[in-house]
Amino acid sequence: MDRAAGRCGADRLASGPRRGRGGGRGWFLRLGGTVAALAVVGLVVLPAPPAAAHPTLRATSPAAGYAVAESPREVTLDFGEPVGLLDDSLRLTSSTDTQVSTSPPVLSQEGRRLSVGIADELAAGAYRVAWQVRAQDGDLVSGGFSFAVSPPLVAGTSTAAPVDATGGSAGLDVPAAALRWLLFAALALGLGGAAGAVLVGRIRREAAGTGIALAAVPAPVPAAAAVGVLATVGLIVVGGYYLVDVFGSRPGALLGVEAAAFAVALGVAAAARMPGWDRLRTAAAMPLLAVVAAEALRTHVAAQHPLAGGVLTAVHLLAAALWVGALAHVLRVAVRWRGRSGWTRLLMADYGRLAVWSVMLVIVTGIVQSILLVPDLAELFGTGYGRVLLAKLAVVTVVIGCAVLARRRIHRGLRTGPAQRKPVGRAVRVEIVALAGVLALTSALTSLTPPAQAAAGVALPPPPVGPALPVGTLAGQVTVAAMASVGRLVVRLSTPLDGPYDDPPESPPYRLSVRTTPGAELALVPCGTGCFTAPVDWRPGTTTLDLDATAPPWSGGPARLDVIWPPRPAPERLDRVLAAMREVGPFTLIETVTSDTRTDPGIVRDLPMTGADFIAREPYVEGVADPVAVSGPDGDQLAFAFPANGISTQLWLDDRDRITRQVLVSPNHLITRTFRYLPPAPT
C-alpha cells in the first residue's frame, strides 16, 4: 500500500466505491461520499499506530514527472523511514518496456535512501521506475514514477522558444536566426557555387573549341566554408555549449559535425590552391553534404517524422542550395564575362535547366513539409510560424516569376541575337535578392514552433527552477495538481482511474484552459498524459488562476487556484509546526471530504482529537522535501508535495505555528480542514 496516501486520508477514502464509466453515477457518488466520510470518522478517532507505520516516498532523483537535461548516473529514492531491500527493489525500463541495466540497489542515509547506478548513458526519451521495498513491520510497499531525458536545446530550435495560445512561437531568437541565415548562405554558396563552377567549366571548354578564351572564375567554396565555420561556432556559443561538451548531446553533436564539415571543406579548398593539387577543387564542396545531413536530422519535420522528415529536409535543402548558390556564381561569372553576351546567355540557359529541376524539388518537398507542420489551414494565419511560412511562400512565388521571365527572355535572345540582353540581367538580379530573403525567412522558421510540434508538446516538462509552490484542487472529478516555479507553471490532471504520472491504455482526452487575473489566457503546451505547461512571469503577490478542466466521460468543470509569489524555502518552519501541534491538547477538527466538486459538496464532520494524534497520522510527520512558505492576505502558509504520489498540502498557520486550516489534494480527493482550538484558560 502507499503510505503517503493512506496516512493523509486518501487511502482511507479508497474504501468508498470506485465510479464506473457508465451512467447513473449521481446516487453512487453520494453513497461513496457517505462511506468515505464514515471511514474518516472511524479512523481518525482511533489511536495512531506508529509501530505499524509504512515508509513514505518523500523525494526522487531524477524528479518524478519531469525531464532532465542529461542522462542521470543513478536513480535515488528517499523514504521517510528506513526500508529493507528485496531482490528486485528497483526496476528501470524505457518507453518500449525494455529493461535498463543498473547496478544492484544499495541503502544509505541510515536505510532511508535507495540508490541504483545506471551503467550506460540513457538516450533521449521517457523512462519508468518501478520500486518495491519492505517496511519495518515486514509489509511490502511499492510504487512507480516516470521521468524523461531531454538533451539541452540549441538556441533557435523549436522547443526552446515559448509558444502562444494558438500553437505558434511567442518569440523569435534573433541572434540564432541570424546565425542560421549565415549558415544557410554559406551552404548554398559552397554547394551551389561548386555546381555553378561545373556549368562554367563546360561553357569555357566549348568556347575554347572555337578559339575563344573565357576567364576562369573559381567556385567560392573557401569563403563559404569560412563563413560556415563562423556561423556554427556562433551557434555553439549562443547555445551555451562548452567546447568539450559539444558532442555530449545530440544538438551539440550535430553542430559539431557541421563545424567540422565546414572546416574540412576550407582545408581541402586551401590545399587545392597548391601546385599539383588543383584536382581537389572539384572535391572541396563534398564535405558540405555532411552539413545537409546534419540539418536534416535537426529540423522540425524530422522531429515529427524522423525518417520521412529527414529525407524531405535533405532533398529540400540540397535543391535550394543548388538553386541559390549556382545562380549567385553564374551572376558573378556574368560580370567577369562582360562583352561575351552570347556565352553568358548559353551559361544562363544551362543554369536554367538546373534551376527548373531544383525549383520543382523545392516546391514539392516544401508543400509536403508545410502540410506536416501546419495541418490546419487556419493555423497559417493564426500562428507566428504560419505567417512567416506564408511570407516565405509569397517571396518564393516572386522568385519563380522572375526565373520564368528570365528564362523566356534568354531563349528569345538565343533566337534573335543580342538585342534582348538588357532585361535578362534585371530579372535575374531581382531573383537573387528575393532568394536571399527566402533564406532569411527559412532561418526565422527554425526559431519558431510549428503548430504540429506545439500540439505534440514535450514528453515531460523541465524540473522546477528555484523554490516551487505546489497548489491543487478538484475540478469536478478531475484532480488538479499544479506546480509554480520561476518562469513556469506545470499542471497535471488525473481521474479516478489513473494517477498524475500514469499513462493508462484508455486515458481520457484531457483538456485544460487557464486564465490569470485580469483575464489573460496562458499558452499551454502538452507535456504528457494530463500534463500541461506554460511560461508565466509571476508577479509579487497573489495571482489567481481560473482553470477549466475536462476529461470525458468524467465530469470536469471550472476551478480556481491562488499562487502567492514568491515562495521561500522553509524546512525549519515545518519542524516548528510539528513541535507546536504536538503540544496542542484537545481540539475540534472540522473536515470536509469530496470526490466531485460539482455534485458533492462533501459531508462536514466535527472530529474531536489532540494535536499529537492528528500529527501522527499525517505523512509529513516524517518530513518532506522542499517545503516552502508564502505570506498571503489571510496569513502565512506552508506548502509541500509528494510528487511521486500526486499529493499536495497547504497549511495556514497562526502566530504560534499552529495549523488553522488545511487543504489536502490527493488523486480523486479534496480534503478541507479547519482547526477549532479551545481558548486558553484565564489566568
C-alpha positions in Angstrom: 0.0 0.0 0.0 1.1 3.6 -0.5 1.6 5.1 3.0 1.5 8.7 1.9 -2.0 8.4 0.5 -3.1 6.2 3.4 -1.9 8.5 6.2 -3.2 11.7 4.7 -6.7 10.3 4.2 -6.6 9.3 0.5 -6.4 5.6 1.1 -8.9 5.9 4.0 -11.3 7.1 1.4 -10.4 4.4 -1.1 -12.9 2.1 0.8 -15.6 4.2 -0.9 -16.7 2.6 -4.2 -15.0 3.5 -7.4 -17.1 5.0 -10.2 -17.5 3.2 -13.4 -17.7 4.8 -16.8 -21.4 4.1 -17.2 -24.3 6.4 -16.4 -26.2 6.8 -13.1 -23.2 7.9 -11.1 -25.0 10.5 -9.0 -26.5 8.3 -6.3 -23.4 6.1 -6.4 -21.3 9.2 -5.8 -23.4 10.2 -2.8 -23.2 6.7 -1.3 -19.4 6.7 -1.8 -19.0 10.1 -0.1 -21.0 8.9 2.8 -19.0 5.7 3.2 -15.8 7.7 2.8 -16.8 10.2 5.5 -17.7 7.4 7.9 -14.3 5.8 7.2 -12.6 9.1 8.1 -14.6 9.4 11.3 -13.8 5.9 12.4 -10.1 6.0 11.6 -9.3 9.5 12.7 -10.6 9.0 16.3 -8.6 5.7 16.7 -5.2 5.9 18.4 -2.3 6.2 15.9 -0.3 3.0 15.4 3.2 4.3 14.9 4.8 0.8 15.2 3.0 -0.2 12.0 3.9 2.9 10.0 4.8 2.4 6.4 7.5 4.4 4.6 6.5 7.5 2.6 8.4 8.2 -0.6 9.5 11.8 0.0 11.6 12.6 -3.0 13.2 11.1 -6.0 16.2 11.8 -8.3 15.6 12.4 -11.2 12.5 14.3 -10.1 9.3 12.3 -10.6 7.3 13.5 -13.6 10.0 15.8 -15.0 12.6 15.8 -17.8 16.3 16.2 -17.0 18.8 17.7 -19.5 21.4 15.0 -19.2 21.4 11.3 -18.6 21.4 10.6 -14.8 24.2 8.4 -13.4 21.9 7.0 -10.8 18.3 6.8 -9.5 17.7 7.5 -5.9 14.5 7.3 -3.7 14.3 9.0 -0.4 11.9 7.5 2.2 10.6 8.9 5.4 11.9 6.0 7.4 14.3 3.0 7.0 13.3 0.4 4.4 14.5 -3.1 3.6 15.8 -4.3 0.2 14.4 -7.1 -2.0 16.0 -8.9 -4.9 14.3 -6.6 -7.3 13.8 -3.4 -5.3 14.1 -1.1 -8.3 13.5 -1.7 -12.0 14.2 0.9 -14.7 12.6 0.5 -18.1 12.3 2.6 -21.3 9.2 3.7 -23.0 9.3 0.5 -25.1 9.4 -1.6 -21.8 13.0 -2.5 -22.3 14.8 -3.0 -19.0 17.8 -0.7 -18.5 20.9 -2.2 -17.0 21.5 -0.9 -13.4 23.8 -1.8 -10.5 22.4 -3.7 -7.5 20.3 -1.5 -5.2 22.0 -0.2 -2.1 20.8 1.6 1.0 22.3 4.7 2.6 21.2 7.5 4.9 20.5 5.0 7.7 18.4 2.9 5.4 16.2 5.8 4.2 17.8 6.2 0.7 17.6 3.6 -2.0 20.0 4.0 -4.9 21.0 2.2 -8.1 23.7 3.2 -10.6 23.0 3.4 -14.3 25.5 1.5 -16.4 25.1 3.2 -19.8 24.1 6.7 -20.9 20.3 6.9 -21.4 19.1 8.0 -24.8 16.6 10.8 -25.0 13.1 9.6 -24.2 10.8 8.6 -21.3 11.6 6.1 -18.6 9.7 4.3 -15.9 10.9 3.5 -12.4 9.1 0.7 -10.5 10.1 0.1 -6.9 9.3 -2.2 -4.1 10.7 -2.2 -0.5 10.0 -3.9 2.8 8.6 -1.7 5.6 9.8 -2.1 9.2 6.7 -4.2 10.0 7.5 -6.6 7.2 4.9 -5.4 4.8 5.8 -4.8 1.1 5.4 -1.3 -0.1 5.6 -0.5 -3.9 5.1 2.3 -6.4 6.4 3.9 -9.5 7.0 7.1 -11.3 8.3 8.4 -14.7 11.0 10.8 -15.8 12.4 11.8 -19.2 15.8 12.6 -20.6 15.7 15.6 -22.9 19.1 16.9 -24.2 19.9 20.6 -24.0 18.4 22.5 -26.9 20.3 24.7 -29.2 19.1 28.3 -29.1 16.9 28.8 -32.1 15.4 25.3 -32.1 11.7 25.0 -32.0 11.1 23.7 -28.5 13.5 26.2 -26.9 11.0 29.1 -27.7 7.8 29.7 -25.8 4.6 29.2 -27.7 1.5 31.2 -27.9 -2.0 30.0 -27.2 -2.6 29.1 -30.8 0.5 26.9 -31.1 2.9 29.4 -32.7 6.1 30.7 -31.2 5.8 33.7 -29.0 9.2 35.0 -29.8 12.0 34.9 -32.4 15.5 34.2 -31.3 17.1 36.9 -33.5 20.8 36.0 -32.8 20.3 32.4 -33.6 18.1 33.2 -36.7 20.9 35.5 -38.0 23.5 32.8 -37.5 21.3 30.3 -39.2 20.9 32.6 -42.2 24.7 32.8 -42.4 24.9 29.0 -42.2 22.3 28.5 -45.0 24.0 31.2 -47.1 27.4 29.5 -46.7 26.0 26.1 -47.5 24.3 27.5 -50.7 27.3 29.4 -51.9 29.5 26.3 -51.3 27.4 23.6 -52.8 25.6 25.7 -55.3 28.8 27.5 -56.2 30.5 24.2 -56.9 27.6 23.2 -59.2 27.8 26.5 -60.9 31.5 26.1 -61.5 30.8 22.8 -63.3 28.5 24.7 -65.6 31.1 27.4 -66.2 33.7 24.8 -67.0 31.5 23.3 -69.6 31.0 26.7 -71.3 34.7 27.5 -71.2 35.6 24.2 -72.9 33.0 24.9 -75.6 34.4 28.4 -76.1 37.9 27.1 -76.2 37.0 24.8 -79.0 36.1 27.9 -81.1 39.3 29.7 -80.2 37.8 32.0 -77.5 39.4 32.1 -74.1 36.9 32.9 -71.3 38.1 34.0 -67.8 38.3 31.3 -65.2 36.1 32.1 -62.1 36.7 29.6 -59.2 33.8 28.5 -57.0 33.5 30.5 -53.8 34.0 27.4 -51.6 36.8 28.8 -49.4 34.9 31.9 -48.5 31.6 30.0 -48.0 33.4 27.4 -45.8 35.0 30.2 -43.6 31.6 31.8 -43.1 30.1 28.4 -42.3 32.7 27.8 -39.6 32.0 31.2 -38.0 28.2 30.6 -38.1 28.4 27.2 -36.5 30.8 28.4 -33.8 28.5 31.3 -33.2 25.5 28.8 -32.8 27.6 26.8 -30.3 28.3 29.9 -28.3 24.7 31.1 -28.4 23.5 27.6 -27.4 25.6 27.7 -24.2 27.9 24.8 -25.1 31.4 24.4 -23.8 33.8 23.2 -26.4 34.5 19.9 -24.5 30.7 19.3 -24.2 29.7 19.9 -27.8 29.5 16.2 -28.6 27.8 15.4 -25.2 24.3 15.8 -26.6 22.5 15.3 -29.9 22.0 19.0 -30.8 25.6 19.8 -29.8 26.9 16.8 -31.8 25.0 18.0 -34.9 26.6 21.5 -34.6 30.0 19.9 -34.1 29.6 17.8 -37.3 28.6 20.9 -39.2 31.5 22.9 -37.9 33.9 20.1 -38.8 32.4 19.7 -42.3 32.9 23.4 -43.0 36.4 23.2 -41.6 37.3 20.2 -43.8 35.9 22.0 -46.8 38.0 25.0 -46.0 41.1 22.9 -45.7 40.5 21.0 -48.9 39.9 24.3 -50.8 43.1 25.7 -49.4 45.0 22.6 -50.4 43.6 22.9 -53.9 45.5 26.2 -54.4 48.8 24.4 -54.0 50.7 23.5 -57.2 49.8 20.0 -58.4 46.7 19.8 -56.1 44.3 21.6 -58.4 42.2 18.5 -58.9 40.9 18.8 -55.3 38.9 21.9 -56.4 36.0 19.6 -57.5 36.1 17.8 -54.2 36.2 20.8 -51.9 32.5 21.1 -51.6 31.8 17.4 -51.0 32.2 17.7 -47.1 29.3 20.2 -47.1 27.0 17.3 -47.8 27.5 16.4 -44.1 26.0 19.8 -43.3 22.9 18.9 -45.3 22.6 15.6 -43.4 23.0 17.2 -40.0 20.4 19.9 -40.8 18.1 17.2 -42.0 18.3 15.5 -38.6 17.6 18.6 -36.5 14.7 20.2 -38.3 11.0 20.4 -37.1 9.7 17.9 -39.6 12.4 15.4 -38.8 11.4 15.7 -35.1 7.9 14.8 -36.0 8.6 12.2 -38.7 12.3 11.0 -38.3 12.8 9.0 -41.5 10.5 10.7 -44.0 11.1 14.1 -42.5 14.8 13.7 -42.7 14.7 12.7 -46.4 12.3 15.5 -47.2 14.5 18.1 -45.5 17.7 16.8 -47.1 16.2 17.0 -50.6 14.6 20.4 -50.0 17.8 21.9 -48.6 20.1 20.4 -51.3 17.8 21.6 -54.1 17.5 25.1 -52.6 21.3 25.3 -52.1 21.9 24.4 -55.8 19.2 26.9 -56.9 20.6 29.8 -54.9 24.3 29.1 -54.9 24.5 28.3 -58.6 22.6 31.4 -59.5 25.0 33.6 -57.4 28.0 32.0 -59.0 26.6 32.4 -62.5 25.9 36.1 -61.9 29.4 36.5 -60.6 30.8 34.9 -63.8 28.5 37.1 -66.0 30.1 40.2 -64.5 33.6 38.8 -65.4 32.5 37.9 -68.9 31.2 41.3 -69.9 31.3 41.7 -73.7 30.8 38.0 -74.1 27.0 38.1 -74.0 26.5 35.2 -76.3 28.4 32.8 -74.0 26.8 34.4 -70.9 23.4 33.5 -72.4 24.5 30.0 -73.0 25.6 29.7 -69.4 22.3 31.2 -68.2 20.5 28.6 -70.4 22.4 25.8 -68.8 21.7 27.2 -65.3 18.0 27.4 -66.3 17.8 23.7 -66.8 19.4 23.0 -63.4 17.1 25.6 -61.8 14.0 24.0 -63.2 14.7 20.7 -61.5 15.8 22.4 -58.3 12.7 24.6 -58.2 10.4 21.6 -58.7 12.0 19.7 -55.9 11.9 22.7 -53.6 8.2 23.3 -54.3 7.1 19.6 -53.9 9.2 19.0 -50.7 8.2 22.4 -49.3 4.5 21.7 -49.8 4.7 18.3 -48.1 6.7 19.8 -45.2 4.1 22.5 -44.8 1.3 20.0 -44.7 3.1 18.0 -42.0 4.0 21.0 -39.9 0.8 23.1 -40.3 -2.0 20.5 -40.7 -4.8 23.1 -40.2 -5.2 25.8 -42.8 -6.4 28.3 -40.2 -3.1 28.0 -38.4 -1.4 29.6 -41.5 -3.0 32.9 -40.5 -3.4 32.3 -36.7 0.2 31.4 -35.7 3.6 33.2 -35.9 5.0 30.2 -37.7 2.2 30.1 -40.2 2.5 33.8 -41.0 6.3 33.5 -41.6 5.6 30.5 -43.8 3.1 32.5 -45.8 5.6 35.2 -46.3 8.2 32.7 -47.5 5.7 31.2 -50.0 5.0 34.7 -51.3 8.6 35.5 -51.8 9.2 32.1 -53.5 6.4 33.0 -55.8 8.1 36.2 -56.8 11.4 34.3 -57.3 9.7 31.8 -59.6 8.1 34.6 -61.6 11.4 36.3 -62.1 13.0 33.0 -63.1 10.3 32.2 -65.6 10.6 35.7 -67.1 14.4 35.5 -67.3 14.2 32.0 -68.9 11.8 33.2 -71.6 14.0 36.2 -72.4 17.1 34.0 -72.5 15.5 31.7 -75.1 14.3 34.7 -77.1 17.7 36.1 -77.0 19.3 32.9 -78.2 17.0 33.0 -81.2 17.1 36.7 -82.1 20.6 37.9 -81.0 21.9 40.4 -78.5 19.0 42.9 -78.7 17.2 41.3 -75.8 20.2 41.2 -73.4 19.4 44.1 -71.0 16.1 42.9 -69.3 17.5 39.5 -68.5 20.0 40.9 -66.0 17.4 42.9 -64.2 15.1 39.9 -63.7 18.0 37.7 -62.5 19.1 40.4 -60.0 15.6 40.6 -58.6 15.7 36.8 -58.3 18.9 36.6 -56.4 17.8 39.3 -53.9 14.5 37.5 -53.4 16.3 34.3 -52.8 18.4 35.9 -50.1 15.1 36.9 -48.5 13.9 33.3 -48.8 17.0 32.1 -46.8 16.3 34.7 -44.2 12.7 33.6 -43.7 13.8 30.0 -43.6 16.3 30.8 -40.8 13.5 32.6 -39.0 11.3 29.5 -39.2 13.9 27.4 -37.4 13.4 29.7 -34.3 9.6 29.3 -34.3 7.5 26.4 -33.1 5.3 24.9 -35.9 1.7 24.2 -34.9 2.1 20.4 -35.2 5.0 20.4 -32.9 3.3 22.7 -30.4 0.3 20.4 -30.4 2.5 17.4 -29.8 4.2 19.2 -26.8 7.0 17.6 -24.9 7.3 14.2 -23.2 7.7 15.8 -19.7 8.4 19.3 -18.5 11.8 20.5 -17.2 12.2 20.4 -13.5 11.3 23.5 -11.4 13.9 26.3 -11.1 14.3 27.5 -7.5 11.7 27.2 -4.8 8.4 25.8 -6.2 4.9 26.3 -4.9 2.6 23.3 -5.1 -1.2 24.0 -5.2 -4.1 21.8 -6.0 -7.8 21.3 -6.1 -10.6 19.3 -7.8 -12.4 20.4 -11.0 -15.5 18.1 -10.8 -14.0 14.6 -10.6 -10.7 15.8 -12.2 -7.8 16.2 -9.8 -5.7 19.3 -10.5 -2.1 19.3 -9.2 -0.1 22.5 -10.1 3.5 23.5 -9.5 4.5 27.1 -9.8 8.2 27.8 -10.2 10.4 30.6 -11.6 9.0 31.4 -15.1 6.8 28.3 -15.4 3.6 26.6 -14.4 3.1 22.9 -14.7 -0.5 21.5 -14.2 -1.2 17.8 -14.0 -4.7 16.4 -14.3 -5.9 12.9 -13.3 -9.1 11.0 -12.9 -10.2 8.2 -10.6 -8.8 5.6 -12.9 -5.3 7.0 -13.4 -2.6 8.8 -11.4 -0.8 12.0 -12.2 2.2 10.3 -13.8 0.5 7.2 -15.2 -0.3 6.6 -18.9 -3.1 4.0 -18.9 -4.2 2.4 -22.1 -7.6 4.1 -22.0 -6.5 7.5 -20.8 -9.3 10.1 -21.2 -8.9 13.1 -23.6 -7.7 15.8 -21.2 -8.5 19.4 -22.0 -7.4 22.4 -20.0 -7.5 26.2 -20.3 -6.1 28.6 -17.7 -6.6 32.3 -17.3 -4.9 34.7 -15.0 -6.2 37.8 -13.4 -7.3 40.0 -15.1 -8.1 37.6 -17.9 -5.0 36.7 -19.9 -5.0 33.2 -21.2 -1.9 31.1 -20.6 -0.1 29.5 -23.6 -0.4 25.9 -22.5 1.7 23.1 -24.1 1.1 19.4 -23.6 3.8 17.7 -21.5 2.5 14.1 -21.3 -0.8 12.5 -20.4 -2.9 15.0 -18.5 0.1 17.3 -18.2 0.3 20.9 -19.4 2.9 23.6 -19.0 3.2 27.3 -19.8 5.7 30.1 -19.3 4.5 32.6 -16.7 6.1 35.8 -15.4 5.0 35.6 -11.8 4.4 39.0 -10.1 4.9 39.5 -6.4 1.6 39.0 -4.6 -1.3 36.8 -5.4 -2.1 35.6 -9.0 -5.4 33.9 -9.4 -5.7 31.1 -11.9 -9.1 30.3 -13.3 -9.0 26.8 -14.8 -11.4 24.8 -16.9 -10.5 21.1 -17.0 -12.3 18.3 -18.7 -11.6 14.6 -19.1 -14.7 12.8 -20.6 -16.5 10.7 -19.5 -15.6 12.0 -16.1 -17.2 15.3 -15.0 -14.9 18.3 -15.1 -15.5 21.9 -14.8 -14.1 25.2 -13.5 -11.7 25.5 -10.6 -9.6 28.3 -9.1 -6.1 28.4 -7.6 -4.2 31.2 -5.9 -0.5 31.4 -6.5 1.2 33.6 -3.9 4.7 34.7 -5.1 7.5 34.4 -4.2 7.8 31.2 -2.2 10.6 30.8 0.4 12.4 27.6 1.4 11.1 26.7 4.9 12.3 23.4 6.2 12.7 24.8 9.7 9.2 26.2 9.7 7.7 22.7 9.2 9.8 21.5 12.2 8.3 24.3 14.3 4.8 23.4 13.1 5.2 19.8 14.1 6.5 20.7 17.5 3.7 23.2 18.1 1.0 20.8 17.1 2.3 18.0 19.4 1.8 20.4 22.3 -1.8 21.1 21.4 -4.4 19.5 23.7 -8.0 18.6 22.7 -9.4 20.5 19.8 -12.1 20.0 17.1 -11.2 19.2 13.5 -13.9 20.3 11.0 -13.3 18.2 7.9 -15.0 18.1 4.5 -14.1 15.4 2.0 -15.4 15.3 -1.6 -14.6 13.4 -4.8 -16.7 15.6 -7.1 -16.9 19.4 -6.5 -19.8 19.7 -9.0 -22.3 17.4 -7.4 -21.0 16.6 -3.9 -20.1 19.4 -1.6 -19.0 16.8 1.0 -20.2 15.9 4.4 -18.9 18.2 7.2 -17.8 16.3 10.3 -16.7 17.7 13.6 -13.9 15.4 14.9 -12.5 15.7 18.4 -8.8 14.9 18.8 -5.5 16.1 20.1 -2.7 17.7 18.2 -0.4 14.7 18.8 -3.0 12.3 17.4 -3.6 14.4 14.3 0.1 14.8 13.5 0.8 11.1 14.0 -1.5 10.4 11.0 -0.1 12.9 8.6 2.6 11.9 6.0 4.7 15.0 6.7 5.4 13.7 10.3 8.4 12.0 8.7 9.5 15.2 7.0 9.1 16.4 3.4 11.3 17.5 0.6 11.4 21.2 -0.2 8.6 22.8 1.9 8.0 26.4 1.0 6.4 29.3 2.9 4.4 32.2 1.5 2.7 35.2 3.1 -0.8 35.9 1.8 -3.6 38.3 2.8 -5.0 35.6 5.1 -1.8 34.8 6.9 1.3 32.6 6.5 1.1 29.4 4.5 3.3 26.4 4.4 3.1 24.2 1.2 4.7 21.0 0.1 4.0 18.0 -2.1 4.8 14.3 -2.5 5.2 14.4 -6.3 5.7 10.7 -6.7 2.3 10.1 -5.0 0.4 13.0 -6.6 -0.3 14.6 -3.1 0.0 18.3 -2.3 -0.8 20.1 1.0 -1.3 23.7 2.0 -1.3 24.7 5.7 -2.5 28.0 7.0 -0.6 29.0 10.3 -1.3 31.3 13.2 1.4 33.3 15.0 2.0 30.3 17.3 2.8 28.0 14.4 -0.4 26.0 14.8 -2.4 24.9 11.8 -5.6 26.9 11.4 -6.6 25.5 8.0 -5.5 22.7 5.7 -6.2 21.9 2.0 -5.0 18.4 1.0 -5.3 17.2 -2.5 -4.7 13.5 -3.5 -5.8 11.6 -6.6 -9.6 11.9 -6.7 -10.0 13.5 -3.2 -10.2 17.1 -1.9 -9.9 17.3 1.9 -10.5 20.7 3.5 -9.9 21.0 7.3 -10.5 23.8 9.7 -9.0 23.7 13.2 -11.0 25.0 16.2 -8.9 25.4 19.2 -10.1 25.8 22.8 -9.5 29.3 24.1 -6.7 29.5 26.7 -7.8 29.2 30.3 -7.9 32.6 32.1 -5.0 33.3 34.4 
